Amino acid sequence: MIWYPYEQMKTMKSPYEIIDAEGVYLYTKEQKLIDSVSSWWSVIHGYKHPELNQAIETQLEKFAHVMLGGLTHESVRKLSDKLQSWLPGDLDYCFFSDSGSVAVEVALKMALQYYMNREETQRTMVLALKHAYHGDTFKTMEVGDDEDYHFVLKAHGKSKNVIHIPTEVEAMEQAFEEYHDRLNCFIVEPLLQGAGGMRMYDISFLRRARELCSQYGVLLIFDEVATGFGRTGNRFVADLVLPDILVLGKALTGGYIGHAVTVANRKVYEGFYHDDPSHALMHGPTFMGNALACSVALKSIELFEKHNYMAKIHRIEEITHREMQGFSDPRIKEIRMMGACICIEVYDSDTINGYQQFAYEHGVFSRPFLNYMYAMVPYVIKEYELVKVLRTMKEWFSASR
Ligand SMILES: *Cc1c(COP(=O)(O)O)cnc(C)c1O
């Protein structure tokens, strides 16, 4: 029996069974669907990409996996070298893991231990954002601000170690004033808060965050598991404002294999670099640096550069703005667009009840949640396919009137 994610198993409707997938399309027995969700925002090159498939096959002929404890290999070294040269500033030190949640755990652990190694033992607190989502493991739930996890509050009460603030400069300045000597880090999903409802905010907030973090010696962590690789219309938000620790996941492997990376800057790395063995970072996921994942990630980055994906993303943004121009409905609270992400927030979640099936019948796979209907398409989508996705979203409002 499969226990499905985020579902009340008693009432869930059965999932669509996929029998094949290619390009932006998912195939069920009777339908051909454009995947407007990119399999949780990861499949940026589409499915069954010949070069990505080939990269995996080539690695597979050597070996699928070896552990990184005491062993290393060419694919992980090449990926780490590539990330080091490709990522901005001195974000040069790559710690691999098997999922975004774990990579965030590693980032939070790095930030805490960085200060414990320096004997600044009062720095036990984390600053985070309201509506934040950083993963489903316990520490990431604590740092996140998701109602789905309120059972944890019920069990343990509110965390004494995490402060949540809205994306407002004044609130941030107040929090720094009050807590700066107890904070080890400030973690954010930069510019776009995904699972918290596709909430978008201004870069000026992050610029000020960088200033405050530098002023008070608080480590700035960008969780770019969702925003990385172009989703916001920037290659990485870290290209605009430089964090101390960057977390990448989801699109890292083009959606082929679960893998993630926590990238530290020199200052953080040096906080662990010591003669004392107890200053080492004690973490090591079994499948970190998996050879198949690294080889496909490397090829994914190569495609991203070679085929000018940033231009593709800007084209998606342009078409999205054009198609949504003048569209409104009294049931809609706000339409938000940024890069290759669009979200229609409605006042009442009932408004989009039934949309998933409507979209299915119109040849689009969509997965609205709470009050949010959204699309985060694969970047290889063609104009007519994107138009179809957006028109299906709009048509729901006329069809359900
Ligand atoms: C999806 C997501 C995660 C968790 O990644 P998993 O691979 O699902 O563990 C963490 N942070 C953000 C911003 C995400 O969108």
The ligand as an SDF file (V2000), in Angstrom:
LIG
                    3D

 15 15  0  0  0  0  0  0  0  0999 V2000
   10.9590   21.6330   -1.7730 C   0  0  0  0  0  0  0  0  0  0  0  0
   11.6750   22.5400   -0.8690 C   0  0  0  0  0  0  0  0  0  0  0  0
   12.4980   22.0460    0.1710 C   0  0  0  0  0  0  0  0  0  0  0  0
   12.5830   20.5730    0.4920 C   0  0  0  0  0  0  0  0  0  0  0  0
   13.1470   19.8230   -0.5160 O   0  0  0  0  0  0  0  0  0  0  0  0
   12.9130   18.2240   -0.5300 P   0  0  0  0  0  0  0  0  0  0  0  0
   13.8030   17.7550   -1.6230 O   0  0  0  0  0  0  0  0  0  0  0  0
   11.4530   18.0400   -0.8270 O   0  0  0  0  0  0  0  0  0  0  0  0
   13.2840   17.7090    0.8000 O   0  0  0  0  0  0  0  0  0  0  0  0
   13.1960   22.9440    0.9300 C   0  0  0  0  0  0  0  0  0  0  0  0
   13.1110   24.2670    0.7190 N   0  0  0  0  0  0  0  0  0  0  0  0
   12.3490   24.7760   -0.2670 C   0  0  0  0  0  0  0  0  0  0  0  0
   12.3170   26.2520   -0.4830 C   0  0  0  0  0  0  0  0  0  0  0  0
   11.5890   23.9420   -1.0830 C   0  0  0  0  0  0  0  0  0  0  0  0
   10.8010   24.4560   -2.0250 O   0  0  0  0  0  0  0  0  0  0  0  0
  1  2  1  0
  2  3  1  0
  2 14  2  0
  3  4  1  0
  3 10  2  0
  4  5  1  0
  5  6  1  0
  6  7  2  0
  6  8  1  0
  6  9  1  0
 10 11  1  0
 11 12  2  0
 12 13  1  0
 12 14  1  0
 14 15  1  0
M  END
$$$$
